[in-house]
């Protein structure tokens, strides 16, 4: 053990040197494996981008919409013989194609045959481009390929023609999304890469610079926008809360955005503070909406403004007092007012609403004092509406026919409109219209990518 020479000492030294050399190998292998995975993913993305460009160019040349091209490619070839199949299994691919067609996806062999007819591509390139889509390409994935969308990352002008100095339609704001309508083209005068686009927010079309002369990016690629309905959602005929419902999107439906989102026009509404006569709760109500529709109807009632007796007879000299009317008490008129000429009084027959007792009361005294007058503070709820402690914080719902007493005169307020988008159901069910973007409608993005597990397995093999 303590020897400094000999074969055992030499062996130990050799083992130590080997251990030092081998120690970093696991980490180095992981780094190289990660690099290979990244390179392969970049290669896959490059080839898939080439396929996307081919599909877009074909659609533009033949004036085909994405829907029309999708339906065309869904047709299964009559003689799929498996040549150049992704996995080299003719029977398996034929079965996959039939399954894909049944599920509404584009069969892999249909797309392969189409791409080869458009441009001669090596079998290896097609294998890479279609990797991960063996079960077919869904509608969402296909639209991601054919339709190009970009988001503004730096303010840029939208012009009427390809020339940079042509008339400016408007400015494109940061985070606005556009659909690229044609092949990007280099403008001769400036050397800038420009493309015809459609702005989703307001459906305006024009030319936009994609990249500046110094490489500054104005627009970046994004996925086609969709919204997911977490609850049943109404589709309206206009970009307004008052629009008429034309269809309904079911829970779980994915709405393809055709236009928007944008805010509906800011509107004037009338709100009022008052008390619900049913339970005495005090709060705010929407008195009139932006279209002028009133949710309350004025009641034909009287109110006691001064202490006066409720009697059993018109003649004040030959009557008996039933009780005293309190100031602020509401009354219902039972007969038209009558004059007591001998005493210069005006008397009226009423019913007290708080206890239902009926009798005669003096509405105007001989000195002109008013005791009972008409009121414009008491209303009946004509349409159910929220009673709110503050905007957005509902106390409860006022029911139709329920009484409401104004404590403050109605005031006009500006109300910020909701955000709306025009969309259509992506499931193939009929349904297109404007929908409000609320908590029940959330942004949804579809991406079909190769999994890290698949890449790792491929690299290792």
C-alpha positions in Angstrom: 0.0 0.0 0.0 2.8 2.4 0.9 4.9 1.3 -2.1 6.1 4.1 -4.5 7.0 1.9 -7.4 5.7 -1.2 -9.0 2.8 -2.3 -11.3 0.0 -1.6 -8.8 1.2 2.0 -8.4 1.4 2.5 -12.1 -2.2 1.0 -12.5 -3.5 3.4 -9.8 -1.9 6.4 -11.6 -3.4 5.3 -14.9 -6.9 4.9 -13.3 -6.7 8.4 -11.8 -5.7 9.9 -15.1 -8.6 8.2 -16.8 -11.0 9.3 -14.2 -9.9 12.9 -14.6 -10.3 12.6 -18.4 -13.7 10.9 -18.2 -15.3 13.2 -15.6 -16.4 16.0 -17.9 -17.7 13.6 -20.6 -21.3 13.3 -19.3 -21.8 17.1 -19.3 -20.1 17.4 -22.7 -22.4 14.8 -24.1 -25.5 16.5 -22.8 -24.3 19.8 -24.3 -23.6 18.2 -27.7 -27.0 16.4 -27.6 -28.8 19.7 -26.9 -27.0 21.4 -29.7 -27.9 18.6 -32.1 -31.5 18.8 -31.0 -31.6 22.6 -31.6 -30.0 22.2 -35.0 -32.5 19.5 -36.0 -35.4 21.7 -34.8 -34.1 24.6 -36.8 -33.8 22.3 -39.8 -37.4 21.1 -39.3 -38.6 24.7 -39.0 -36.7 25.8 -42.1 -38.3 23.0 -44.2 -41.7 23.5 -42.8 -41.4 27.2 -43.6 -40.6 26.3 -47.1 -43.7 24.1 -47.3 -45.8 27.0 -45.9 -44.4 29.4 -48.5 -45.3 26.9 -51.3 -48.9 26.6 -49.9 -49.3 30.4 -49.6 -47.9 31.0 -53.1 -50.2 28.4 -54.6 -53.2 29.8 -52.9 -52.3 33.4 -54.1 -51.7 32.4 -57.7 -54.9 30.4 -58.0 -57.0 32.9 -56.0 -57.9 30.2 -53.4 -59.0 30.9 -49.9 -57.5 28.9 -47.1 -60.8 27.1 -46.7 -61.0 26.2 -50.4 -57.4 24.8 -50.4 -58.0 22.9 -47.1 -61.1 21.2 -48.6 -59.2 20.4 -51.8 -56.3 18.7 -49.9 -58.6 16.7 -47.6 -59.4 14.4 -50.6 -57.5 11.1 -50.3 -55.5 10.1 -53.4 -57.0 7.2 -55.2 -53.7 5.2 -55.5 -51.6 5.9 -52.4 -48.9 3.2 -52.8 -46.8 4.2 -49.9 -43.8 5.3 -52.0 -41.9 7.9 -50.0 -44.2 7.4 -47.0 -43.0 9.0 -43.8 -42.6 5.7 -42.0 -42.3 3.4 -45.1 -45.5 1.6 -44.2 -48.0 1.7 -47.1 -50.8 -0.1 -45.3 -50.4 1.9 -42.2 -50.3 5.2 -44.0 -53.4 4.4 -46.1 -55.3 3.6 -42.9 -54.0 6.8 -41.4 -55.2 8.8 -44.4 -58.7 7.3 -44.2 -58.8 8.1 -40.4 -57.5 11.7 -41.1 -60.3 12.3 -43.7 -62.9 11.0 -41.3 -61.6 13.3 -38.5 -61.6 16.3 -40.9 -57.8 16.5 -41.1 -55.7 16.6 -44.3 -54.3 13.0 -45.0 -50.5 13.0 -45.0 -50.3 11.3 -48.5 -52.6 13.9 -50.0 -50.4 16.7 -48.8 -47.2 14.9 -49.9 -48.6 14.3 -53.4 -49.7 17.9 -53.7 -46.3 19.3 -52.6 -44.4 17.1 -55.1 -46.7 18.3 -57.9 -46.1 21.9 -57.0 -42.3 21.7 -56.6 -39.9 18.8 -56.9 -38.8 18.1 -53.3 -36.5 15.3 -52.1 -38.1 12.5 -50.2 -35.9 13.3 -47.2 -37.1 16.9 -47.2 -40.7 15.8 -47.2 -40.1 13.4 -44.4 -38.6 16.2 -42.3 -41.3 18.7 -43.2 -44.2 16.3 -42.4 -42.6 14.8 -39.3 -45.1 14.9 -36.4 -48.1 15.0 -38.7 -48.4 11.3 -39.4 -52.1 11.3 -38.2 -52.9 14.2 -40.6 -52.8 18.0 -40.5 -55.7 19.5 -38.6 -57.6 22.6 -39.7 -55.8 24.7 -37.1 -52.3 23.6 -38.1 -53.1 24.1 -41.8 -54.4 27.6 -41.3 -51.2 28.4 -39.4 -49.2 27.3 -42.5 -51.3 29.0 -45.2 -52.3 32.2 -43.5 -49.6 34.5 -42.3 -50.2 36.8 -39.4 -47.9 39.4 -37.8 -47.9 41.6 -34.8 -46.6 45.2 -34.7 -43.6 45.5 -32.5 -42.6 49.1 -33.6 -44.9 51.8 -34.8 -45.1 52.0 -38.6 -47.2 53.7 -41.2 -49.8 51.9 -43.4 -49.7 53.3 -46.9 -52.1 53.1 -49.9 -49.5 51.6 -52.3 -46.1 49.9 -52.2 -44.2 53.2 -52.4 -43.1 54.3 -49.0 -43.9 57.9 -49.8 -47.4 57.2 -50.9 -50.4 58.6 -48.9 -50.5 57.3 -45.3 -53.8 55.5 -44.4 -53.0 55.4 -40.7 -50.4 54.4 -38.2 -50.1 50.8 -37.1 -49.9 50.7 -33.3 -47.8 48.3 -31.2 -49.5 44.9 -30.6 -51.9 45.4 -33.5 -52.3 42.2 -35.6 -52.3 42.1 -39.3 -52.9 39.4 -41.9 -50.3 39.4 -44.7 -52.3 39.3 -48.0 -49.5 38.9 -50.6 -45.9 38.1 -51.2 -43.5 40.5 -49.4 -41.7 42.7 -52.0 -38.7 44.9 -51.9 -39.6 48.5 -52.8 -37.2 49.8 -55.4 -36.7 53.3 -54.2 -35.9 52.5 -50.6 -34.9 48.9 -50.7 -37.4 48.1 -47.8 -39.2 44.8 -47.6 -42.9 45.6 -47.7 -46.1 43.6 -47.9 -49.9 44.1 -48.5 -51.7 43.6 -45.2 -55.2 43.7 -43.7 -55.4 45.2 -40.2 -57.7 43.0 -38.1 -58.8 45.8 -35.7 -60.7 47.8 -38.4 -60.4 45.7 -41.5 -58.3 48.4 -43.4 -55.9 47.2 -46.1 -52.6 48.8 -47.1 -48.9 48.3 -47.5 -46.6 47.9 -44.4 -42.8 47.8 -44.0 -41.8 44.5 -42.4 -38.1 45.4 -41.8 -36.2 48.6 -41.8 -33.0 49.4 -43.8 -30.9 48.7 -40.7 -32.6 45.4 -40.0 -35.2 46.9 -37.6 -38.2 44.6 -37.4 -41.6 46.4 -37.4 -43.7 43.2 -37.5 -43.1 39.7 -36.1 -44.7 36.4 -37.0 -47.5 35.2 -34.7 -50.1 32.4 -34.8 -53.5 32.9 -36.2 -55.7 34.4 -33.5 -58.6 32.4 -32.0 -60.8 32.6 -28.9 -62.0 29.8 -26.8 -65.6 29.9 -25.4 -65.6 28.7 -21.8 -69.4 29.3 -21.7 -72.1 29.5 -24.4 -71.5 32.8 -26.2 -73.9 35.0 -28.2 -72.8 36.1 -31.8 -74.3 39.5 -32.7 -74.9 41.3 -36.0 -72.9 44.4 -35.0 -70.0 45.5 -32.9 -72.3 46.7 -30.1 -73.8 45.4 -26.9 -77.2 46.3 -28.3 -76.7 44.2 -31.5 -79.2 41.5 -32.4 -78.2 37.9 -31.7 -77.7 35.9 -35.0 -76.1 32.7 -33.7 -74.7 31.0 -30.6 -71.2 29.5 -30.1 -71.3 26.4 -27.8 -69.2 25.9 -24.8 -65.8 24.7 -25.9 -66.1 26.2 -29.4 -63.0 27.9 -30.8 -63.9 31.1 -32.6 -61.6 32.1 -35.6 -61.0 35.9 -35.5 -62.0 37.6 -38.8 -62.0 41.2 -37.5 -61.1 43.0 -34.3 -60.8 43.1 -31.4 -62.0 46.7 -31.1 -63.9 48.7 -28.6 -67.5 49.5 -29.2 -68.4 53.2 -29.4 -68.3 55.1 -26.0 -72.0 55.8 -25.1 -74.0 58.0 -22.8 -76.1 56.3 -20.2 -78.3 57.6 -17.4 -77.8 56.3 -13.8 -79.7 57.1 -10.7 -79.3 56.5 -6.9 -82.4 55.4 -5.0 -84.0 53.0 -2.6 -85.8 49.8 -3.4 -89.2 49.9 -1.7 -89.3 46.1 -1.2 -86.4 45.9 1.3 -85.1 49.4 1.6 -81.7 48.7 0.0 -80.0 51.8 -1.4 -77.9 51.7 -4.5 -77.4 52.8 -8.1 -79.3 51.6 -11.1 -79.1 52.0 -14.9 -82.0 54.3 -15.5 -81.6 54.7 -19.3 -79.3 52.9 -21.7 -77.4 54.4 -24.6 -80.3 54.0 -26.9 -82.6 55.9 -24.6 -84.6 52.9 -23.4 -85.8 53.6 -19.9 -85.9 50.7 -17.4 -88.4 52.5 -15.0 -91.9 53.9 -15.3 -93.1 56.8 -13.3 -95.8 55.9 -10.8 -99.0 58.1 -10.5 -98.5 58.7 -6.8 -98.8 61.6 -4.3 -96.6 62.5 -1.4 -97.4 64.1 1.9 -95.3 67.3 2.3 -96.9 68.5 5.6 -98.6 66.9 8.6 -102.3 66.6 7.8 -105.1 64.4 9.0 -106.6 61.5 7.1 -110.4 61.7 7.7 -113.4 59.5 6.9 -115.5 62.3 5.1 -115.0 65.1 2.6 -116.7 67.7 4.9 -114.0 68.7 7.3 -116.6 69.9 9.8 -118.5 66.5 10.0 -115.7 64.0 9.7 -113.6 61.8 12.0 -109.9 61.5 11.9 -108.6 58.1 10.9 -104.9 59.0 11.6 -102.3 61.6 10.9 -100.3 61.4 7.6 -96.6 61.6 8.0 -94.3 63.8 6.0 -92.8 61.8 3.1 -95.6 59.2 3.2 -96.7 58.0 -0.3 -100.4 58.0 -1.3 -102.5 56.8 -4.2 -105.2 59.1 -5.6 -108.7 57.5 -5.6 -110.7 60.5 -6.9 -110.1 63.8 -8.5 -109.4 66.7 -6.1 -112.6 68.6 -4.9 -112.9 72.2 -3.8 -114.5 73.0 -0.4 -115.8 76.5 -1.4 -117.0 77.4 2.1 -113.6 76.9 3.7 -111.4 77.6 0.6 -109.8 74.2 0.8 -108.9 71.5 -1.7 -109.6 68.0 -0.6 -108.7 64.6 -2.2 -109.5 61.0 -1.5 -106.4 58.8 -1.1 -105.1 55.5 0.0 -102.0 55.3 2.2 -99.6 52.8 0.7 -97.9 51.8 3.9 -101.1 50.5 5.6 -103.8 50.6 2.9 -106.1 52.9 4.8 -108.4 55.1 2.8 -109.8 58.6 3.5 -109.9 62.3 2.7 -106.9 64.6 3.1 -106.5 68.3 2.6 -104.1 68.8 -0.4 -104.1 72.6 -0.3 -105.0 74.9 2.7 -106.9 78.1 2.7 -103.6 80.1 2.8 -102.3 78.2 -0.3 -100.1 75.8 1.8 -99.6 72.5 -0.1 -99.9 69.3 2.0 -100.3 66.6 -0.6 -98.6 66.9 -4.0 -97.7 64.8 -7.0 -94.3 63.1 -6.8 -91.8 62.4 -9.6 -89.5 60.4 -7.4 -91.4 57.1 -7.3 -91.0 54.6 -10.1 -91.9 51.0 -11.0 -89.2 48.7 -12.5 -90.2 48.0 -16.1 -87.3 45.7 -17.0 -85.1 43.8 -14.6 -81.9 45.7 -13.8 -79.1 45.4 -11.2 -79.1 47.5 -8.0 -75.4 48.3 -7.5 -73.5 49.5 -4.5 -70.9 50.9 -6.9 -70.2 50.3 -10.7 -69.7 46.6 -11.2 -70.7 45.6 -7.6 -74.3 44.4 -7.7 -76.3 44.2 -4.5 -79.2 42.3 -6.1 -81.4 42.3 -9.1 -84.5 44.5 -9.2 -87.5 42.5 -10.4 -90.1 43.7 -12.9 -92.9 45.6 -11.1 -90.8 46.4 -8.0 -91.0 49.9 -6.6 -88.0 52.3 -6.7 -87.7 55.7 -5.0 -85.2 58.2 -6.3 -82.9 59.8 -3.7 -80.9 61.8 -6.3 -81.9 63.0 -9.8 -80.7 60.8 -12.6 -77.3 61.8 -14.1 -75.7 61.2 -17.5 -72.5 59.3 -17.6 -70.1 58.2 -20.3 -69.7 54.5 -20.4 -66.6 52.8 -22.0 -67.7 50.3 -24.6 -66.8 46.6 -24.4 -64.2 44.9 -26.6 -65.7 43.0 -29.5 -64.3 40.8 -32.3 -66.0 39.3 -35.3 -65.4 35.6 -35.6 -66.8 32.3 -36.9 -67.0 28.8 -35.4 -64.0 26.7 -36.3 -65.7 23.4 -35.8 -67.6 23.7 -39.0 -70.9 24.5 -37.3 -72.8 27.4 -38.8 -72.1 30.5 -36.8 -70.5 33.9 -37.5 -70.9 37.3 -35.8 -69.5 39.7 -33.3 -68.8 38.5 -29.7 -67.9 40.4 -26.5 -64.4 39.5 -25.2 -65.2 38.8 -21.5 -63.9 36.4 -18.9 -65.8 33.6 -20.5 -64.0 34.1 -23.9 -60.2 33.6 -23.7 -57.5 33.9 -26.3 -56.4 30.5 -27.6 -53.4 29.6 -29.8 -52.9 26.4 -31.7 -49.4 25.1 -32.4 -48.4 21.6 -33.5 -44.7 21.2 -32.7 -42.3 18.3 -32.5 -42.0 17.1 -28.9 -38.6 17.1 -27.2 -39.1 13.4 -26.5 -39.4 12.6 -30.2 -36.4 14.7 -31.0 -34.3 13.1 -28.3 -35.3 9.6 -29.4 -34.5 10.4 -33.1 -31.1 11.9 -32.2 -30.1 9.0 -30.0 -31.2 6.5 -32.6 
